[in-house]
């Protein structure tokens, strides 16, 4: 059989449809992807937690007895224990060897503010600590309300005490002291 005599003549002469090859413009996609990358890089950088250095005394202060201290000196440390019912118990120095007996104080100018001002004044008058002030350690209990903690921080600003820290772990002696008062 020859090729001219086939029944497919109509199909061969019929024009084939053109297959279009779509062209996708990726310029907009690239721009959007770069914007997303920049956005996520900036948000990642801004979401990192910010830490502030705590200015503690240098290690190696030597006392008259020859003891080398690393950390705050207990001779200039006042600890405030905050409990429920607006209770503030303060002790000066170490609880095991306190310079004074622990006191129960009230909030306000005749209570905690008067104590902070007098202790800071006596510390600054001492020749060993003339250029330094009082160190206050604030220990709020789990029963303490948020308002009392804010009030103590306000007292730190009013009395111009520069060195203070908020710590939430209690020693067993401090727990006994809170339970007894």
C-alpha contacts under 8 A as a table, 3 or more apart, distances in Angstrom:
res1	aa1	res2	aa2	distance
1	X	5	X	7.18
2	X	5	X	5.77
2	X	6	X	7.48
3	X	6	X	5.94
4	X	9	X	7.94
6	X	9	X	6.39
7	X	10	X	7.52
8	X	11	X	5.37
8	X	12	X	6.33
9	X	12	X	5.20
9	X	13	X	6.30
10	X	13	X	5.34
10	X	14	X	6.11
11	X	14	X	5.13
12	X	15	X	7.78
25	X	28	X	7.23
26	X	29	X	5.04
26	X	30	X	6.12
27	X	30	X	5.24
27	X	31	X	6.31
28	X	31	X	5.11
28	X	32	X	6.23
29	X	32	X	5.19
29	X	33	X	6.12
30	X	33	X	5.10
30	X	34	X	6.18
31	X	34	X	5.26
31	X	35	X	6.26
32	X	35	X	5.08
32	X	36	X	6.20
33	X	36	X	5.07
33	X	37	X	6.16
34	X	37	X	5.05
34	X	38	X	6.16
35	X	38	X	5.18
35	X	39	X	6.06
36	X	39	X	4.99
36	X	40	X	6.16
37	X	40	X	5.32
37	X	41	X	6.14
38	X	41	X	5.12
38	X	42	X	6.15
39	X	42	X	5.30
39	X	43	X	6.19
40	X	43	X	5.13
40	X	44	X	5.94
41	X	44	X	5.15
41	X	45	X	6.24
42	X	45	X	5.14
42	X	46	X	6.18
43	X	46	X	5.08
43	X	47	X	5.99
44	X	47	X	5.26
44	X	48	X	6.77
45	X	48	X	5.82
55	X	163	X	7.89
56	X	71	X	6.62
56	X	72	X	6.88
57	X	70	X	7.83
57	X	71	X	5.83
57	X	72	X	6.02
58	X	61	X	7.13
58	X	70	X	6.95
58	X	71	X	6.82
59	X	69	X	6.38
59	X	70	X	4.24
59	X	71	X	6.11
60	X	68	X	5.49
60	X	69	X	5.67
60	X	70	X	5.85
61	X	68	X	5.64
61	X	69	X	5.35
61	X	70	X	7.04
62	X	65	X	7.99
62	X	66	X	5.92
62	X	67	X	5.66
62	X	68	X	4.53
62	X	69	X	6.26
63	X	66	X	5.39
63	X	67	X	5.53
63	X	68	X	6.60
63	X	69	X	7.72
64	X	67	X	7.47
69	X	72	X	7.61
69	X	73	X	6.89
72	X	76	X	7.85
72	X	77	X	7.22
72	X	135	X	7.56
73	X	76	X	5.89
73	X	77	X	6.57
74	X	77	X	4.89
74	X	92	X	7.89
74	X	93	X	4.69
74	X	94	X	6.15
75	X	92	X	7.70
75	X	93	X	5.48
76	X	92	X	7.67
76	X	93	X	6.82
76	X	123	X	6.48
76	X	133	X	7.49
76	X	134	X	5.33
76	X	135	X	5.93
77	X	92	X	6.05
77	X	93	X	5.38
77	X	94	X	7.99
77	X	134	X	6.24
77	X	135	X	4.74
77	X	136	X	5.80
77	X	137	X	7.22
78	X	90	X	6.88
78	X	91	X	5.92
78	X	92	X	4.52
78	X	93	X	6.19
78	X	134	X	7.25
78	X	135	X	6.18
78	X	136	X	4.85
78	X	137	X	6.25
79	X	90	X	5.54
79	X	91	X	5.54
79	X	92	X	6.39
79	X	93	X	7.72
79	X	136	X	5.71
79	X	137	X	4.65
79	X	138	X	6.03
79	X	139	X	7.43
80	X	88	X	6.44
80	X	89	X	5.75
80	X	90	X	4.55
80	X	91	X	6.93
80	X	136	X	7.24
80	X	137	X	6.11
80	X	138	X	4.91
80	X	139	X	6.02
81	X	88	X	5.62
81	X	89	X	5.06
81	X	90	X	6.20
81	X	138	X	6.33
81	X	139	X	4.93
81	X	140	X	6.00
81	X	141	X	7.36
81	X	178	X	7.74
82	X	86	X	7.45
82	X	87	X	5.96
82	X	88	X	4.86
82	X	89	X	6.69
82	X	138	X	7.53
82	X	139	X	6.07
82	X	140	X	4.57
82	X	141	X	5.91
82	X	144	X	6.02
82	X	148	X	7.56
82	X	149	X	7.75
83	X	86	X	6.53
83	X	87	X	5.19
83	X	88	X	6.47
83	X	140	X	6.50
83	X	141	X	5.49
83	X	142	X	7.73
83	X	143	X	5.87
83	X	144	X	4.70
83	X	178	X	7.36
84	X	87	X	5.98
84	X	141	X	7.86
84	X	143	X	5.11
84	X	144	X	4.66
84	X	145	X	6.81
85	X	144	X	7.80
86	X	106	X	7.30
86	X	107	X	7.55
86	X	144	X	7.66
86	X	148	X	6.70
87	X	104	X	7.07
87	X	105	X	6.98
87	X	106	X	6.75
88	X	104	X	5.77
88	X	105	X	5.27
88	X	106	X	6.36
88	X	107	X	7.71
89	X	102	X	6.57
89	X	103	X	5.47
89	X	104	X	4.48
89	X	105	X	6.04
89	X	178	X	7.64
90	X	102	X	5.51
90	X	103	X	5.30
90	X	104	X	6.51
90	X	105	X	7.28
91	X	94	X	7.64
91	X	95	X	6.93
91	X	98	X	6.89
91	X	100	X	6.74
91	X	101	X	6.57
91	X	102	X	4.46
91	X	103	X	6.45
92	X	95	X	7.77
92	X	98	X	6.05
92	X	99	X	5.86
92	X	100	X	6.15
92	X	101	X	7.98
92	X	102	X	7.49
93	X	97	X	7.10
93	X	98	X	5.17
93	X	99	X	5.76
93	X	100	X	7.94
94	X	97	X	5.16
94	X	98	X	4.99
94	X	99	X	7.62
95	X	98	X	5.10
95	X	173	X	7.52
95	X	174	X	7.74
98	X	101	X	6.43
98	X	102	X	7.89
104	X	181	X	7.64
105	X	111	X	5.39
105	X	112	X	5.91
106	X	110	X	7.72
106	X	111	X	4.73
106	X	112	X	6.04
107	X	110	X	7.72
107	X	111	X	5.50
107	X	112	X	5.54
107	X	113	X	7.52
107	X	151	X	7.70
108	X	111	X	5.44
108	X	112	X	6.21
108	X	113	X	6.16
109	X	112	X	6.69
109	X	113	X	4.87
109	X	114	X	5.90
110	X	113	X	6.43
110	X	114	X	5.49
111	X	114	X	5.65
111	X	115	X	6.53
112	X	115	X	5.11
112	X	116	X	6.14
112	X	155	X	7.84
113	X	116	X	5.14
113	X	117	X	6.13
113	X	155	X	6.29
113	X	159	X	6.95
114	X	117	X	5.27
114	X	118	X	6.16
115	X	118	X	5.30
115	X	119	X	6.10
116	X	119	X	5.29
116	X	120	X	5.99
116	X	159	X	6.91
117	X	120	X	5.23
117	X	121	X	6.06
117	X	159	X	6.12
118	X	121	X	5.11
118	X	122	X	6.25
119	X	122	X	5.21
119	X	123	X	6.16
119	X	134	X	7.04
120	X	123	X	5.14
120	X	124	X	6.20
120	X	133	X	5.87
120	X	134	X	5.10
120	X	161	X	7.61
121	X	124	X	5.25
121	X	125	X	6.19
122	X	125	X	5.10
122	X	126	X	6.36
123	X	126	X	5.30
123	X	129	X	6.26
123	X	130	X	7.16
123	X	132	X	7.74
123	X	133	X	6.03
123	X	134	X	6.27
124	X	127	X	7.64
124	X	129	X	5.85
124	X	130	X	4.59
124	X	131	X	6.75
124	X	132	X	6.40
124	X	133	X	5.68
124	X	134	X	7.85
125	X	129	X	7.55
125	X	130	X	5.90
126	X	129	X	5.61
126	X	130	X	5.76
127	X	130	X	5.25
129	X	132	X	5.09
129	X	133	X	6.91
130	X	133	X	7.52
133	X	161	X	7.06
133	X	162	X	7.50
133	X	163	X	7.57
134	X	161	X	6.70
134	X	162	X	7.97
134	X	163	X	6.91
135	X	161	X	7.69
135	X	162	X	7.90
135	X	163	X	5.16
135	X	164	X	5.56
136	X	161	X	7.97
136	X	163	X	6.54
136	X	164	X	4.55
136	X	165	X	6.57
137	X	164	X	5.65
137	X	165	X	5.09
137	X	166	X	6.09
137	X	167	X	6.97
138	X	164	X	7.26
138	X	165	X	5.99
138	X	166	X	4.72
138	X	167	X	6.13
139	X	166	X	5.90
139	X	167	X	5.11
139	X	168	X	5.36
139	X	169	X	7.27
139	X	170	X	7.44
140	X	143	X	7.99
140	X	144	X	5.88
140	X	149	X	7.01
140	X	166	X	7.65
140	X	167	X	7.39
140	X	168	X	6.08
141	X	144	X	5.21
141	X	168	X	6.83
144	X	148	X	6.94
144	X	149	X	7.72
145	X	148	X	5.74
145	X	149	X	7.02
146	X	149	X	5.26
146	X	150	X	6.37
147	X	150	X	5.07
147	X	151	X	6.10
148	X	151	X	4.93
148	X	152	X	6.24
149	X	152	X	5.17
149	X	153	X	6.30
150	X	153	X	5.08
150	X	154	X	6.16
151	X	154	X	4.98
151	X	155	X	6.25
152	X	155	X	4.96
152	X	156	X	6.37
153	X	156	X	5.04
153	X	157	X	6.52
154	X	157	X	5.13
154	X	158	X	6.15
155	X	158	X	4.94
155	X	159	X	5.95
156	X	159	X	5.39
156	X	160	X	5.88
156	X	161	X	5.25
156	X	162	X	7.51
156	X	164	X	7.89
157	X	160	X	5.01
157	X	161	X	6.56
158	X	161	X	7.98
161	X	164	X	7.26
170	X	174	X	5.99
170	X	175	X	6.45
171	X	174	X	5.23
171	X	175	X	6.44
172	X	175	X	5.05
172	X	176	X	6.31
173	X	176	X	5.11
173	X	177	X	6.18
174	X	177	X	4.86
174	X	178	X	6.17
175	X	178	X	5.18
175	X	179	X	6.21
176	X	179	X	5.06
176	X	180	X	6.12
177	X	180	X	5.22
177	X	181	X	6.36
178	X	181	X	5.50
